[in-house]
Amino acid sequence: MKKMRALCLAFAVCVCVSANSFAAEPPQGFRDQVKTAIEKGVEWLKNAQLDDGTFGVTTGQAYGGMVGQVHDNKIGITAFSLYTLLKCGVPKNDPVIVKGFTWLIDNYDKLNRSTYEIAACLFAMEMFCAERPPRPDGMPEWEWKQLPLIYTVGRREAAMITHFLEDILANQQDAPGGGKGWRYGAPGSYFHPQDPNVDLSATQYALLGLGAINRMQIRGLQVGPDPFVGALQFVLNLQKNDGEPVRRTDQEFDPHTTYVASDGDKARGWCYAFIDEESLAPFPPQNPNPQSIGMNMEKWQEAAVTGSMTTAGVCSLLLCKNELSENRRLWTRNVSEMTEKGIKDGFGWIINNYTMESNPAILNGEPMEIRMGMAVQRLGGQHYYFLYGMERMCVFGGFDNLGEHNWYTDGAQVLLNQQKPSGANMTHWNSGQTHEPQDILDTCFALLFLEKATIPLPRSSVITEGPNRRR
């Protein structure tokens, strides 16, 4: 408990972040269903905490199909679970939070320099240092949750965050074709020589972690522009060079809440990493069977343009724009135009392939589906990870709707339909499409989507044309 009290010794600046001014209030009945699902999901996640304060480990084969145990990710899974609970309103003095952070404080220096774990720890530390302002009388809860947060950073938190920052900066490395990005761990710590040395998913999480540090405005601990400059180049290079025209509609929308494509927008998405497509098995396979699909699934998924990676690409560009756009030396007209084009075309890919029922995936210009008998197997995977990415992308962009689609209502309805009740007062989620512990991670993704947990960015607004133009 002394360590927990030490966490409350303030020494740094209290700072506010801007709220999202584009939110709309859903119908009361729907909000009630969502609130109940969140409450029951939180109760399930709290009960999933283990005796030592952690929330489980990753198990199974190592990445690339090699025989052996993967890194257990215990620190990252615990930090991400604590972050989720704090985001959903669990107080810092709740026994689950106290127990989890006590374990995290005692073990954070044992990190395996895993990019995901470092980022998850930064997410958790940001929320541990954050407070909501008092709720004004008569203000709806959904509106109150979007008011600016106030940060108070103590000495112990600052020391931990410094440790995380040093590791995450050391993990960034050169990407094929230019720029810099991140992979699972430190340079050279890959599981197989043929693995890519950087990937978009890890890069996005590293950028989210760096953004969290800058939001807290800790005295003497600001992240400079260089990591964002390198990441911006990598993400722009990884985006597909061309795509189909984005579908337009004649229907009129409120430009402050709805993203609508402009003339000339192309649906250009992202895949996971630079992949040697000549090394891929043909897709779709001529004689599909579970064995052949299982052998090639991983590389097909990495080479495919997917919804989860496209939201990661758009979010990464918005994060870099937020950090660099006020630097006149670096944010040149050419850089601005390329970034805006990449953001708009990424939104365009999502609009053209819009669904919340699965993670959309396109490989060789065709939906990544295999028909086996009468059944159609969709191979995009990572469904709830994609939903969490959609929430983040649309909050960063400041949009409640993508054309005629209300992304939050659509996604929340999917999650309400797919929740798995656990007794009278608990529920959880498990798509069977993520890493172990699948129920923990999917429940976190689902709760963060339902809570609309992403902190808006003050300088990330998407620029569109004509009557829909916003700055």
C-alpha positions as CSV (number, residue, x, y, z in Angstrom):
1,M,0.0,0.0,0.0
2,K,3.0,2.3,0.6
3,K,3.8,2.0,-3.1
4,M,0.2,2.8,-4.0
5,R,0.3,5.9,-1.9
6,A,3.6,6.9,-3.5
7,L,1.8,6.9,-6.8
8,C,-0.4,9.7,-5.6
9,L,2.5,12.1,-4.8
10,A,2.0,14.8,-7.4
11,F,4.9,16.7,-8.8
12,A,4.0,17.4,-12.4
13,V,1.6,19.5,-14.4
14,C,-2.1,19.1,-14.5
15,V,-3.2,19.4,-18.1
16,C,-6.4,19.2,-20.0
17,V,-7.1,17.5,-23.4
18,S,-9.7,18.7,-25.8
19,A,-13.0,16.9,-26.0
20,N,-14.8,15.5,-29.0
21,S,-17.4,18.1,-30.1
22,F,-18.9,15.8,-32.7
23,A,-20.6,13.2,-30.5
24,A,-24.3,12.5,-30.8
25,E,-26.5,11.0,-28.0
26,P,-28.0,7.6,-29.0
27,P,-31.6,6.7,-28.1
28,Q,-32.2,6.1,-24.4
29,G,-33.3,2.5,-24.7
30,F,-30.2,1.6,-26.7
31,R,-28.0,3.5,-24.2
32,D,-29.5,1.5,-21.4
33,Q,-28.7,-1.8,-23.1
34,V,-25.1,-0.7,-23.7
35,K,-24.7,0.5,-20.1
36,T,-25.9,-2.8,-18.8
37,A,-23.5,-4.7,-21.1
38,I,-20.6,-2.5,-19.9
39,E,-21.5,-3.0,-16.3
40,K,-21.8,-6.8,-16.7
41,G,-18.6,-7.0,-18.7
42,V,-16.7,-5.0,-16.2
43,E,-17.9,-7.3,-13.4
44,W,-16.7,-10.3,-15.4
45,L,-13.3,-8.8,-16.1
46,K,-12.8,-7.9,-12.5
47,N,-13.6,-11.5,-11.5
48,A,-11.2,-12.8,-14.1
49,Q,-8.2,-11.3,-12.1
50,L,-5.9,-14.0,-10.8
51,D,-4.7,-14.2,-7.2
52,D,-1.4,-12.4,-8.0
53,G,-3.2,-9.5,-9.6
54,T,-2.6,-10.4,-13.2
55,F,-5.1,-11.3,-15.9
56,G,-3.5,-14.3,-17.7
57,V,-0.8,-15.1,-20.2
58,T,-0.4,-15.7,-23.9
59,T,-0.1,-19.4,-24.8
60,G,0.4,-21.5,-27.9
61,Q,2.9,-21.7,-30.7
62,A,5.4,-18.9,-31.3
63,Y,4.8,-16.5,-34.2
64,G,5.6,-18.0,-37.6
65,G,4.4,-21.5,-36.5
66,M,7.7,-22.3,-34.8
67,V,7.6,-24.9,-32.0
68,G,7.9,-23.3,-28.6
69,Q,6.3,-21.0,-26.2
70,V,5.5,-17.4,-27.1
71,H,6.5,-14.6,-24.7
72,D,3.8,-14.7,-22.0
73,N,2.8,-11.0,-22.3
74,K,1.7,-11.1,-18.7
75,I,2.6,-7.5,-18.1
76,G,0.9,-6.2,-21.2
77,I,-2.3,-8.2,-20.6
78,T,-2.5,-7.0,-17.1
79,A,-1.9,-3.4,-18.0
80,F,-4.5,-3.5,-20.9
81,S,-7.1,-5.0,-18.5
82,L,-6.4,-2.4,-15.9
83,Y,-6.7,0.3,-18.6
84,T,-10.0,-1.1,-19.7
85,L,-11.4,-1.1,-16.2
86,L,-10.3,2.4,-15.5
87,K,-11.8,3.6,-18.8
88,C,-15.1,2.0,-17.9
89,G,-15.2,4.0,-14.6
90,V,-13.8,1.6,-12.1
91,P,-12.3,3.8,-9.3
92,K,-8.6,3.7,-8.6
93,N,-9.1,2.6,-5.1
94,D,-11.1,-0.5,-6.2
95,P,-9.3,-3.6,-4.8
96,V,-8.9,-5.0,-8.3
97,I,-7.2,-1.8,-9.5
98,V,-5.0,-1.6,-6.4
99,K,-4.0,-5.2,-6.6
100,G,-3.2,-5.0,-10.3
101,F,-1.2,-1.9,-10.2
102,T,0.7,-3.1,-7.1
103,W,1.8,-6.1,-9.2
104,L,2.5,-3.9,-12.2
105,I,4.8,-1.6,-10.2
106,D,6.7,-4.6,-8.8
107,N,7.2,-6.2,-12.2
108,Y,7.3,-3.5,-14.9
109,D,11.1,-3.5,-15.1
110,K,10.9,-7.2,-16.1
111,L,9.4,-6.2,-19.5
112,N,10.8,-8.1,-22.5
113,R,10.9,-4.8,-24.4
114,S,7.7,-5.9,-26.2
115,T,6.2,-3.0,-28.1
116,Y,2.6,-4.0,-27.3
117,E,3.4,-4.4,-23.6
118,I,5.1,-1.1,-23.3
119,A,2.2,0.6,-25.1
120,A,-0.3,-1.1,-22.8
121,C,1.6,0.0,-19.8
122,L,1.5,3.6,-21.1
123,F,-2.2,3.4,-21.6
124,A,-2.7,2.2,-18.1
125,M,-0.4,4.8,-16.6
126,E,-2.1,7.6,-18.4
127,M,-5.5,6.6,-17.0
128,F,-4.1,6.1,-13.6
129,C,-2.8,9.7,-13.7
130,A,-6.1,11.0,-15.1
131,E,-9.1,12.5,-13.3
132,R,-12.5,13.6,-14.7
133,P,-13.6,17.0,-13.7
134,P,-16.7,17.2,-11.5
135,R,-19.9,16.5,-13.4
136,P,-22.0,19.7,-13.9
137,D,-25.6,19.6,-12.7
138,G,-27.9,18.4,-15.4
139,M,-25.1,17.3,-17.8
140,P,-25.8,13.9,-19.5
141,E,-23.3,11.3,-18.6
142,W,-22.2,10.7,-22.2
143,E,-21.4,14.4,-22.5
144,W,-19.6,14.6,-19.2
145,K,-17.3,11.7,-20.3
146,Q,-16.1,13.9,-23.2
147,L,-15.0,16.8,-21.0
148,P,-11.2,17.4,-20.8
149,L,-9.3,15.1,-18.5
150,I,-6.9,16.4,-15.8
151,Y,-3.6,14.7,-15.3
152,T,-1.5,14.5,-12.1
153,V,1.7,12.6,-12.5
154,G,3.7,11.5,-9.4
155,R,7.4,10.8,-9.1
156,R,7.0,7.0,-9.3
157,E,4.7,7.2,-12.4
158,A,7.2,9.6,-14.1
159,A,10.1,7.1,-13.5
160,M,8.0,4.3,-14.9
161,I,7.0,6.3,-18.0
162,T,10.6,7.3,-18.5
163,H,11.6,3.6,-18.5
164,F,8.8,2.8,-21.0
165,L,9.8,5.7,-23.3
166,E,13.4,4.7,-23.4
167,D,12.5,1.2,-24.5
168,I,9.9,2.2,-27.0
169,L,12.3,4.6,-28.7
170,A,15.0,1.9,-28.8
171,N,12.6,-0.5,-30.5
172,Q,12.0,1.8,-33.6
173,Q,14.0,0.7,-36.6
174,D,14.3,1.2,-40.4
175,A,11.4,0.0,-42.5
176,P,11.7,-1.4,-46.1
177,G,11.3,1.3,-48.6
178,G,12.1,4.1,-46.1
179,G,10.8,5.5,-42.8
180,K,10.8,3.8,-39.5
181,G,8.4,1.5,-37.6
182,W,8.1,-1.0,-34.8
183,R,7.9,-4.8,-34.4
184,Y,7.0,-6.9,-31.5
185,G,10.3,-6.4,-29.7
186,A,13.8,-5.0,-29.8
187,P,15.7,-5.0,-33.2
188,G,16.9,-8.5,-33.9
189,S,14.5,-10.3,-31.5
190,Y,12.3,-11.8,-34.2
191,F,10.9,-15.2,-34.0
192,H,11.9,-16.2,-37.6
193,P,14.4,-14.8,-40.1
194,Q,11.6,-14.4,-42.7
195,D,9.4,-12.3,-40.5
196,P,9.0,-8.6,-41.4
197,N,11.2,-6.3,-39.3
198,V,8.4,-3.8,-38.8
199,D,4.6,-4.0,-39.0
200,L,1.7,-1.6,-38.9
201,S,-0.1,-3.0,-35.9
202,A,2.9,-2.7,-33.6
203,T,3.7,0.7,-35.1
204,Q,0.2,2.0,-34.3
205,Y,0.4,0.9,-30.7
206,A,3.8,2.5,-30.3
207,L,2.5,5.8,-31.6
208,L,-0.5,5.6,-29.3
209,G,1.9,5.1,-26.4
210,L,4.0,8.1,-27.4
211,G,0.9,10.2,-27.8
212,A,-0.2,9.3,-24.3
213,I,3.2,10.5,-23.0
214,N,2.8,13.9,-24.8
215,R,-0.8,14.3,-23.6
216,M,0.3,14.0,-20.0
217,Q,2.8,16.9,-20.5
218,I,5.2,15.6,-17.9
219,R,7.9,18.2,-17.1
220,G,11.1,17.4,-19.0
221,L,9.6,14.3,-20.7
222,Q,8.2,15.2,-24.1
223,V,8.5,13.1,-27.2
224,G,10.1,15.0,-30.0
225,P,9.1,14.9,-33.7
226,D,11.6,12.3,-35.0
227,P,9.8,9.1,-34.1
228,F,6.6,10.5,-35.7
229,V,8.4,11.6,-38.9
230,G,9.9,8.1,-39.4
231,A,6.6,6.4,-38.7
232,L,4.7,8.8,-41.0
233,Q,6.9,7.8,-44.0
234,F,6.6,4.1,-43.3
235,V,2.8,4.2,-43.0
236,L,2.4,6.3,-46.2
237,N,4.7,3.8,-48.1
238,L,2.8,0.8,-46.8
239,Q,-0.6,2.1,-48.0
240,K,-1.7,0.6,-51.3
241,N,-0.9,2.8,-54.4
242,D,-4.3,2.6,-56.0
243,G,-7.9,1.5,-55.4
244,E,-11.4,1.7,-56.7
245,P,-13.3,5.0,-56.6
246,V,-15.0,5.6,-53.3
247,R,-18.7,5.2,-53.4
248,R,-20.6,8.5,-53.2
249,T,-24.2,9.3,-52.3
250,D,-26.5,12.1,-53.2
251,Q,-27.9,12.1,-49.7
252,E,-27.1,15.2,-47.6
253,F,-25.4,14.8,-44.3
254,D,-24.3,17.1,-41.4
255,P,-20.7,17.8,-42.3
256,H,-19.8,18.2,-38.6
257,T,-20.7,14.6,-37.8
258,T,-20.5,12.6,-41.0
259,Y,-17.6,11.6,-43.3
260,V,-18.5,11.8,-47.0
261,A,-16.1,11.0,-49.8
262,S,-14.9,13.7,-52.2
263,D,-14.5,13.5,-56.0
264,G,-11.2,11.7,-56.8
265,D,-11.0,9.7,-53.5
266,K,-9.7,6.1,-54.0
267,A,-10.3,3.2,-51.7
268,R,-6.7,2.6,-50.6
269,G,-6.2,0.4,-47.6
270,W,-3.4,-1.2,-45.7
271,C,-2.0,-4.7,-45.1
272,Y,0.0,-5.8,-42.1
273,A,3.5,-5.4,-43.4
274,F,5.7,-5.5,-46.5
275,I,5.2,-9.1,-47.6
276,D,6.9,-11.0,-50.5
277,E,3.8,-11.9,-52.4
278,E,5.7,-14.3,-54.6
279,S,6.2,-16.5,-51.5
280,L,2.5,-16.8,-50.9
281,A,0.5,-19.9,-51.7
282,P,-2.2,-19.2,-54.4
283,F,-5.4,-17.7,-53.0
284,P,-8.1,-18.9,-53.1
285,P,-6.8,-22.5,-53.0
286,Q,-8.0,-24.8,-55.7
287,N,-8.9,-27.6,-53.3
288,P,-9.5,-25.9,-50.0
289,N,-9.3,-28.1,-46.9
290,P,-8.7,-27.3,-43.2
291,Q,-5.0,-28.4,-43.4
292,S,-4.1,-26.3,-46.4
293,I,-5.9,-23.3,-45.1
294,G,-4.3,-23.6,-41.7
295,M,-0.8,-23.9,-43.2
296,N,-1.1,-20.7,-45.2
297,M,-3.6,-18.6,-43.2
298,E,-1.0,-16.5,-41.4
299,K,0.7,-15.2,-44.5
300,W,-2.6,-14.7,-46.4
301,Q,-3.8,-12.6,-43.5
302,E,-0.6,-10.5,-43.4
303,A,-0.7,-9.8,-47.2
304,A,-4.5,-9.0,-47.3
305,V,-5.8,-5.5,-47.1
306,T,-8.0,-5.6,-44.0
307,G,-10.3,-3.4,-42.0
308,S,-8.2,-3.8,-38.9
309,M,-5.0,-2.7,-40.6
310,T,-6.7,0.1,-42.5
311,T,-8.1,1.6,-39.3
312,A,-4.5,1.2,-37.9
313,G,-3.1,3.1,-40.9
314,V,-5.6,5.9,-40.7
315,C,-5.1,6.2,-36.9
316,S,-1.3,6.3,-37.4
317,L,-1.6,9.1,-39.9
318,L,-3.9,11.0,-37.7
319,L,-1.6,10.5,-34.7
320,C,1.4,11.8,-36.7
321,K,-0.6,14.7,-38.0
322,N,-1.6,15.6,-34.5
323,E,2.1,15.7,-33.4
324,L,3.6,17.3,-36.4
325,S,1.1,19.7,-38.0
326,E,2.2,22.7,-36.0
327,N,5.9,22.3,-36.9
328,R,6.2,24.4,-40.0
329,R,9.6,23.1,-40.9
330,L,8.5,19.5,-41.0
331,W,4.8,19.8,-42.0
332,T,5.3,21.1,-45.5
333,R,2.6,21.4,-48.0
334,N,3.7,18.2,-49.8
335,V,3.7,16.2,-46.5
336,S,0.3,17.7,-45.5
337,E,-1.3,16.8,-48.9
338,M,0.1,13.2,-48.9
339,T,-1.1,12.7,-45.4
340,E,-4.6,14.1,-46.0
341,K,-4.9,12.0,-49.1
342,G,-3.8,8.9,-47.3
343,I,-6.4,9.6,-44.5
344,K,-9.2,10.2,-46.8
345,D,-8.5,7.2,-49.0
346,G,-8.2,5.0,-45.9
347,F,-11.7,6.2,-44.8
348,G,-12.8,5.5,-48.4
349,W,-11.6,1.9,-48.2
350,I,-13.6,1.4,-45.0
351,I,-16.7,2.9,-46.6
352,N,-16.4,0.7,-49.7
353,N,-16.0,-2.4,-47.6
354,Y,-18.2,-1.3,-44.7
355,T,-19.3,-4.1,-42.3
356,M,-19.3,-4.5,-38.6
357,E,-20.1,-8.2,-38.7
358,S,-16.5,-9.2,-39.4
359,N,-13.0,-7.8,-40.1
360,P,-13.3,-7.2,-43.9
361,A,-10.3,-8.5,-45.9
362,I,-9.4,-8.3,-49.5
363,L,-6.6,-10.4,-51.1
364,N,-5.8,-10.3,-54.8
365,G,-8.8,-8.0,-55.4
366,E,-11.3,-10.4,-54.0
367,P,-13.0,-10.8,-50.6
368,M,-10.9,-13.2,-48.4
369,E,-13.5,-15.9,-48.2
370,I,-13.3,-19.7,-48.9
371,R,-16.3,-21.8,-49.7
372,M,-16.1,-25.2,-48.2
373,G,-19.2,-27.2,-49.1
374,M,-22.2,-25.0,-48.3
375,A,-20.4,-22.9,-45.8
376,V,-18.4,-19.7,-46.5
377,Q,-15.4,-19.1,-44.2
378,R,-14.3,-15.5,-43.8
379,L,-10.6,-15.4,-43.1
380,G,-10.1,-11.8,-41.9
381,G,-10.0,-12.8,-38.3
382,Q,-9.4,-10.4,-35.3
383,H,-13.1,-9.2,-35.4
384,Y,-13.1,-7.3,-32.1
385,Y,-9.7,-5.9,-32.6
386,F,-11.1,-4.4,-35.8
387,L,-14.1,-3.0,-34.0
388,Y,-11.8,-1.3,-31.4
389,G,-9.8,0.1,-34.4
390,M,-13.0,1.5,-35.9
391,E,-13.9,3.2,-32.7
392,R,-10.5,4.8,-32.4
393,M,-10.4,5.9,-36.1
394,C,-13.8,7.5,-36.0
395,V,-13.2,9.3,-32.7
396,F,-9.8,10.5,-33.9
397,G,-11.4,11.7,-37.1
398,G,-14.3,13.3,-35.3
399,F,-17.1,11.4,-37.1
400,D,-20.3,9.8,-35.8
401,N,-21.2,8.5,-39.2
402,L,-19.4,7.1,-42.3
403,G,-21.8,8.2,-45.0
404,E,-25.1,6.6,-44.2
405,H,-23.6,4.3,-41.6
406,N,-23.7,5.0,-37.9
407,W,-20.6,3.1,-37.0
408,Y,-21.2,3.1,-33.2
409,T,-24.8,1.9,-33.3
410,D,-23.9,-0.8,-35.9
411,G,-20.9,-2.1,-33.9
412,A,-22.5,-1.8,-30.5
413,Q,-25.5,-3.9,-31.8
414,V,-23.1,-6.6,-33.0
415,L,-21.5,-6.7,-29.5
416,L,-24.8,-6.7,-27.7
417,N,-25.9,-9.6,-29.9
418,Q,-22.6,-11.6,-29.3
419,Q,-22.1,-11.1,-25.6
420,K,-21.9,-14.3,-23.6
421,P,-23.8,-14.1,-20.3
422,S,-22.0,-15.6,-17.3
423,G,-24.7,-15.8,-14.6
424,A,-27.1,-13.0,-13.7
425,N,-24.7,-10.1,-13.4
426,M,-21.8,-10.8,-15.7
427,T,-21.1,-11.1,-19.4
428,H,-18.1,-11.4,-21.6
429,W,-17.0,-11.7,-25.2
430,N,-14.9,-14.3,-27.1
431,S,-14.8,-14.3,-30.9
432,G,-12.2,-17.1,-31.0
433,Q,-10.2,-15.0,-33.3
434,T,-7.5,-13.4,-31.2
435,H,-4.6,-14.5,-29.0
436,E,-4.9,-16.2,-25.7
437,P,-6.3,-15.3,-23.3
438,Q,-9.0,-14.7,-25.9
439,D,-11.9,-14.1,-23.5
440,I,-9.8,-11.4,-21.6
441,L,-8.6,-9.6,-24.7
442,D,-11.9,-9.7,-26.6
443,T,-13.8,-8.5,-23.6
444,C,-11.4,-5.6,-23.3
445,F,-11.8,-4.7,-27.0
446,A,-15.6,-5.0,-26.7
447,L,-15.8,-2.8,-23.5
448,L,-13.5,-0.1,-25.0
449,F,-15.7,0.0,-28.1
450,L,-18.9,0.2,-26.1
451,E,-17.4,2.8,-23.7
452,K,-16.2,4.9,-26.7
453,A,-13.1,5.1,-24.8
454,T,-10.6,6.8,-27.2
455,I,-9.4,10.2,-26.2
456,P,-9.9,12.6,-29.1
457,L,-7.0,14.3,-30.7
458,P,-7.0,18.2,-30.8
459,R,-5.3,18.5,-34.2
460,S,-6.5,15.4,-36.2
461,S,-9.7,16.7,-37.9
462,V,-10.2,15.2,-41.4
463,I,-10.3,17.8,-44.2
464,T,-13.0,17.2,-46.7
465,E,-14.2,19.3,-49.6
466,G,-17.1,21.6,-50.5
467,P,-20.0,21.9,-48.0
468,N,-18.4,19.1,-45.9
469,R,-15.1,21.0,-45.4
470,R,-13.7,21.0,-41.9
471,R,-10.5,22.2,-40.2
